Amino acid sequence: MPYWIGFQNANMLVAEGWTAHDNTMYRPIAAWLHGADRAELYTHGEFIDREIRALGDLEAKLIEHDHALSAILTHDLQPFSKRAYDLVAQNPTRSCRIKFYGHNQQPDAHFLWDDCPLFQFPVTQSADLAVMLRRWLIDLAAPSALEQEFPWLSVGKLARYYEVGQGIEGEFIVSWDRMAVFYTNFDWPMAPIGHCFVGILRDAGYDRLFRAGQSLVTLILSRSRRHNLRMEQASISFFFHADATMNVTLNTIGGRKEHVFYRLPVALTPTLRQMLDHFARQAID
């Protein structure tokens, strides 16, 4: 496990870093205790503020490649941090968020449309990223055009929905794709039943009307635009039993259970269809 080390001045954190080798900590600790400032600390340890320094260097390189990027590049402080930040480039409808994850040695560039993540890749060439930022944020290039210009790039299924103006529908459909994979790969006796029910609802077209997700093994449908239900959002949940029955629960605002139907057949019955059609008339939130 790596060590975390923080350099404080009174109660203010001045610099920090992670290192897997304790012997790399001795010189910067000694320098700090003998009055070194942050700039001098950096000469004693490459791991100190590694991510902050790497993003700063990357920002400078991007602007050097394309001066127009200086007008759209900003810093966004990470949650629960007063120092670490993500490098963000954005226009009114699209954005790119460049950040480190875990102890990765390279940052990832996450491309978003209407705040929805579409595709990402590790940043290895600042020149390629500079061109892509211009094409994405200034030229408003289509995702398929970027794939043609950068053969190594795969923009994925959801990006194609956004490209033709069907972003919300695409978000819903892709969420059902994930649920099909979840029940296929999950080692649980009732997983095949869940997978079958997902297929039944998709064949009826409900994958275009609801977002699908799960809580543990329970299938949850909602009209939520984004992943992660909020307390003020309603939902319908399905828990499957080994005898090919299921409990169906209507969850109202605040997560309260309004109605629970026990041991219904795992099928799209007229009653269930009526319930789903009524729920589908709720506004997307």
Beta strands, then each sheet from edge to edge (+ up, - down):
strand 1: 3-9
strand 2: 12-19
strand 3: 73-77
strand 4: 85-90
strand 5: 94-99
strand 6: 108-113
strand 7: 116-122
strand 8: 211-215
strand 9: 218-222
strand 10: 235-240
strand 11: 245-251
strand 12: 257-265
sheet 1: 1+ 2-
sheet 2: 3+ 4- 5+ 6- 7+
sheet 3: 8+ 9- 10+ 11- 12+
end
